[in-house]
């Protein structure tokens, strides 16, 4: 956590404590903030490694040689092996960087705890199961806005009835933005990691995304996927992780 993030979390915790004199939420806020901040820090490190493999040709188009793709695979597979919460990760290229109408993703998914596979997307316009990823929020916010993003929960493109969240950061090579680097986390795995943290507090609480949808909560009042209106009475909100990601801790406050 950055010094600014720690200061912000500390101030938020003090404010929470003022409203909950018998329940200090500062440790909860610190732990959640550290988890999300750490995952974005690791994603930025992954982006740096993946981008370090790439080169532009004489016409400023990306060179995706077989050697480069083997190295991308090794980096992505290692990231999946080292972090069991990740369901998939990789590099998503902007078509403008490729100089083609077709898209391209170097994306690797977890088959089980020890096996990983590259996923082949439909990237030809008009083709079978065409995946126009450049219109998805997670790509727009990383590539066009140049900011870390967390989007979801939503049904995974790759799975059936599997809710995921997608984290992305910009991919920039030699000062030129070429796409986004991202990873998927299944909501079930996110809950397994962080719901026990929420369950340690008696206060009704939930972690919500940028658009007000619940990622997970510690009571039936806040169910995954449900929308929480901005003007909901009796709750307070505390930012978590990078500001651009829009993640918040929502918690109940006693009536005045």
Helices and strands as residue ranges (DSSP letters): H 3-19, H 26-51, E 55-56, E 62-63, H 66-82, E 88-93, H 95-98, E 104-110, E 116-118, G 133-135, H 137-139, I 140-144, E 149-155, E 163-173, E 176-186, H 187-199, E 205-208, E 214-217, E 235-240, G 243-245, E 247-252
